[in-house]
């Protein structure tokens, strides 16, 4: 393997926006040590998989990829394969016996060790760095970012909630927040670089807390919006129990904070929410929705729904359908339950809903949500909406794709516009997932 390729790395990122942000951190740490980011995997002598363990299908995709890399390693003896993120933290050393292609493992708190792991692997052996570090927030690392339109800024890591189905507390540890001043410094840099949209990230972003400054997430969000007055400000993901009136009032009072909120509910049944250990009932969730809509009447809401959790009966499933009907979310991430070893649900409950029933219930949820989304999107036809252009449309270079402040995807005629432009688009068509239109002066 020639020297250039030997020191080149490529990262495949699986899973959530936090993982995308973490890949930027890993890239920065490797580049600081003289490694070069390759544009294509085949040009790299170091291949990293930054992984997610939250859903079973995400784990399956990583396993499939490792099989591909095993074949490549037979042809390229010096190829180094590392697996970072949640899966190695979750499955730990058994990864080496399950997947012979792997040379090293690094957990979400040990990305700083990756350059050293690469060096040590070249001297022989398989290595892992999987310690939890309750102090690690990667403060001071300048992430590598692609493009200059949208940027992710992690403001807190980990999660103190113990939702019965979720592996995040086991893979990312306990909550810890970035210092208030550190977040503002990063936002200031992004503004100077011309970024048009900034998304604050956290496993449970609205539990952010800087005790030294006495600042909660509402205060941070307000400060960020003032630091970047010409940029759109978003955040994700929120926990319903942590949505406060002060936070909603901050969104309402600041014109550049997007009028969109992702508020995972998981089930419309209070019985199921109790089993899931979500910390709230459906009545309490609906009270939060009422609060949000009273202060943000045009808010775009999205959610997560799990079909077929342990012990779910038809009446519980119907409660989820009723919730979708009542709230009328813009969109939803919808899955059927898959047991994750080590979680409270896997250790406490029988996974007793047959897969065929899970799939049928999930399809009913998807069909209803698609119908609701299509109705909501149809109402936008004939209106002009502000859109931030993000990229070329997948279908044609003659069109661009962008998003409204409410996070609706819009495909429109390119004309003379470029990614990063903010413009108004007259909506002429709609599906359940996308609006289409033409720019207007």
N, C-alpha and C positions, 0 to 999 in steps of 0.2 A: 504494500500500500504506500503510495507516494506521500511525501511529507505534508503537502497541502491538504490532502484528503484525511490524513491521519489526525490532523488538528482541527478538522471541520466537524461541526455538530449539527444535528437536525432534531427538532422536537415535534412529536405528534401529540396534540392536546385533546384529551377526551373530557366530556362533562361540562361543568358549569362555568359561569363567567369568572368565578374565583380561580379556577384552574387556568383559564386564559391569562388572567393577571399574573398568576404564579409562573407561567411559562416565560413571561417577560422578565421576571426576577431571575429565574434560572439562566436565561440567556445573558443577562447583564453580569451575573457572577462568573460565568464561563469566559465571557469576553474580557473581563478584568484580568483574567489569568492567561490571556493570549490566544484563546480559542476563537475560531471564526464560525459564524453562523452560515450554513449552506442553504441555498435556495431550494434544493431538492434532496430527498433522502439518499438517493444513490450517490450523491457527491460527498456524503459525510462518512467519516470513519467512526463517529460516535452517534448513536441513535438513542434518543430518550423518549420514553412514553410517559407523559404526565397524566395520571389516571384518576378516575372517579369510581367509587365503590357504592354509590347511593342506590343505583338501579342494577338489577341483574343483567339487563341487556348491555349496559356499559361495560361490565366485567367481561361478558362474552366477546365483545368487540376487541377488547385488549388481548384476550386469549388467542383470538384468531390472528391478530397482528403478530403476536409472539411466535406463532407457528411459521408465519411468512419470514420473520427475521431469522429463525432457526435455519431455514433453507439458505438464506443469504450468508449466514455464518459458515456454512460448510464450504462456500466458495471463497469467502474472504476471512481468513483465519484471524486477522488482526482487528476485525470489526468488534467494537465495544457496544453492548446493549445495556442501558440502564432503565429501571422503572422507578418513577417518582410519584409522589402524591398519595392518594388515599388507599389504593389497593395494597401496596406493600405494607403500609401501616396497619392495615386490616388483616391481611393474610400472613404477614411477616415471613420468617425464614422458610416456611413451606413453599414459598414461591420458587426457590432454587431447585427443589426436587420436582415441582410440577412443570417448570418451564426451563429447560436446560439452556436456552438462549441467553438467559439473564446473567450479566456479570456483576451488577451492583443494584442495591435498593436504597432509596432515600425517601424519608417521610416528609410531610409538609413543614415540619419544624427544622429540617436538617439540610435545606438546599445549599447552605453555605459550604457544606462538606463535599459537594459534588465534584469540583475540580480536583480535590485531593483523592477522592474515590477513583476517578479516572486514572490518575497517576499510579495509584496503588494496584489497580487491576492490571495495568501494563507490566507490573513487576510479578504478577502471578496471583491467582486466587480469586474467590468470589467474596464480596464484601457487602455489608449492610450498615446503614446509619439511620436508626429508627427511633431515636430518643424523643420524648416529648420535651418541649422547652416552653414553659409558661411565660417566659419573658420575650420570646422571639416574635417580632412583628415585621422584620426586615426593614426597620427604619434605616434610612441612609442609603438604601440600594435604589439606584435610578433605573427603573425597568426599561427594557427594550420594547418599544411599541411600533406597530405597523400602521402606516398612514398617519394623517394629522387631522382627522375629523372627530373621532370618538376615542375616549380614553377611560380605562377602569382605574379606580383608586381604592384599594382595600383599606378600610378604616378600622376594622376589627377582625379578629380571627377566632375560630373555635366556637363552641356552643355549650351553654350550661343546661339547656333543656334536655330532657331524656324522653323524647317521643319514642314510643315503643317500637316503631318500625325502622328507626333511623340509625345509621352507623356513624354519623358525623362526630358525635362526642368521642367515639373510639378512634377515629382516624385523624381528627384535627384538635383534640384536646379541649381544654377549658377556654372560656372567653378571655381575650385580652385586647385592649384597644390601642390604636396608634395615638401618640401624643397629639393633642389639638394643634399645636404649632407646626408639627411635622406634616400633618395633612394639609394645612394652609400653605406651607412652603411648596409642597408638590403641586397643589392647584395653581399657585402663582407661576410656577415653571410651565405648566401646561398652557396657561393663558398666554405667556410670552411666546410659546411655540405655535400658537394659532389654533389650538384645539377648539372645536365648536360645541362639543358635548362631553360632559364629565359624569360618570356614573360611580357613586360611592357604593362600595361592596362590603358585605359581611354575611356570615352564616345567619346571623340574627342582627341585622344592621341597626335596628332601632333600640338595641340594648347597649349601644355605644356609651362609654362613660370615661371621661378623663377626670379622675378624682382630684388631681393636682390643680387643674384649672376650674374644677367644679362645673364641667360642661357635659350636658347630655346630648343625645343625637339631634334634638331640635335646635340647640344652640350651634352645634357643628354645621348643620344643614344651612342655617341662616347665614353663618359666617362664610361658608363656601360660596353661597349664591351671591354674596356681596363682593367676594374676592374675584369672582368670574362673572360679572354682570352681563356680558355679551354671549355667554355660553349657556346652553341648556344644561340643567342639573337634574340628574335622575338618581335613584337609589334602589337597592334590592339586596337581600330579601327581608321582609318584615314578618314578625310574629304577631298574630292578632292581639294577644294579651298585652303586648308592649306598645300598641298604638295609643298615643296620648292626644288629648285635645290641643296641647301646645304644639305638637308636631304638625297636626292637621292645619292649625292656624298659621304656622310658619309657611307651609306649602301655599296656603291661600294668599298670604301677604306678599310673597316674593314672585314677581312676574316671570323670572327665568327658571323657577323650579317646575318641572313638567307636571301637568295635571293628570298623572297616571300613578296607580298604586297596585303593586302585586301583593296580595294578601292571602296566602295559602290557607285553605280551610280543611282539606283532606276528606271530610265527610259531612253530610247534612244531618247526621244522627248524633244527638248528644250521648247516647249510649256508646256509639263507636268512638267518639272523641274522648270519652272517659277511658275506654280500653286502650286507645292510642296514647294516652297520657299527654294530651294536648294542652291542658291547663285552662280550658274555657268550654262553655256550652254553646249550643247554636244560638240560644237567646242572647248570650253575651256577644257572640260574633255579629249578630244582626244589629245589636246596639252600636257596635263600632261602625258598621256599614251606614247606619242612620246618621251617626255623628259626621262621618266623612262626607256624605252627600248633602248634609245640611250646610256645611262650610265650603264644599267643592261640588256644586250642583252638576257640573259638566265632567266630572272625573271619569276616567277610563279605568275600570277595575279588571284585574285578572286574578287567577287563583290556581291552586293545585287540587286535584281530586284523585283519591285512591279507591278503586273498586275492589270488592271482595276481600277486605281485611278480615282477620280471624273473627269468627262468630257473627259475621254480617248476615242478617236475615233480609228477606225481600222488603220488609217495611223500612229497614235502614237504608237500603238501596233507593227505595222510593223517596225517602227523605232527602237524599242527595239530589235526585232529579227535581224535587220540589224547590230545593235551595237554588239550583241553577235557574229555574223558572222565575223565582221571586227576585233574585239579585240581578240577573241578566248581565253576566260578566262579558266583557269584550272578547276575552279569550281565556283558555285554560290549558294547563299541562295535565294530561289525563293518563293514568297508568292503572294496571291491575297489580294487586299486592304480590310481591315475591319475598319470601322469608329471607332475612339476612342473618346468618349465624352470629351469635354473640349478642344480638339485640334483645331487649326485654320481651318483645313479642315472640321471638324464636324460642326463648327459654321458658316462657310462661304459658303461651297459648298453643293450641293445635291449629295448624294451617288447614282448616276444615272446610273451606269453600272450594268445591271442585273447580279445576282450571276452566272447564267448559262454561261453568256458571260465571266465573270471573270475567271471561272474555265476552260473554253475552251482556253482562251488566256494563262492562266498559264500553262496548259498542253502543249501547243505549245512551250512555253519558255523552259519548262523542257525537252521536247523531243529534241529540238535543242541543248541545253546545254549538255545533256547526249551524244549526237552524237559527239559534239566537244571534250568533255572530253575523250571519248573513243578513238577518233583519236589521241589526244595528248598523251594519256597513251600508246597506241599501239606503238608509236615511241620509247618508252623507252625499249621495248623488245630487248634483246641482249646487253644491256648496263649494266655496273656495277655502282651502286649508293650507296652513303654513307647513312646509316640509323641509327637513334638512336632508339634502342629497347625500347618500352614503357610498354608493358604488354603482357600477354598470349593472343593468338588469341581466339575469342569467339567460334570458331568452334572446336579447338583442343588444349590441353595443349602441344602437340608435335610441335606447331608452336607459333611464337611470332608475334606481330604487332608492327611496328615502323613507323617513318616518315622520309622522305627525308628533306633536307634543304628547298626545295620548298613546303613542307607541304603535299606531296603526301603520302597516307597510303600505307604501304608495309607489306604483310604477307609472312613470310619465315620460313623455317625449323629451329627448335630451336637449334638442335645439342647441343653444350655446352654453348650457349649464355644465358644471363640473362637480364631482364629489366635494363636499364641504360647503357648497352654496346653500343659502337659505332663501326659499322662494315660495310663492303661492301657486297652488295647483287647483284647477277646476276639476272636480271629481265627475267623471262621466260613466264609470262602471264600478261594479263591486262583486266580489265573491265572499265566502265566509272567512277568508284569510287576508285578502289583498284588495286595496282600492286602486283604480286606474284613472288617469286623467291627463290634462295638458296644462303646461305652465300658462299663467295669466300675468299681465303686467302689474 
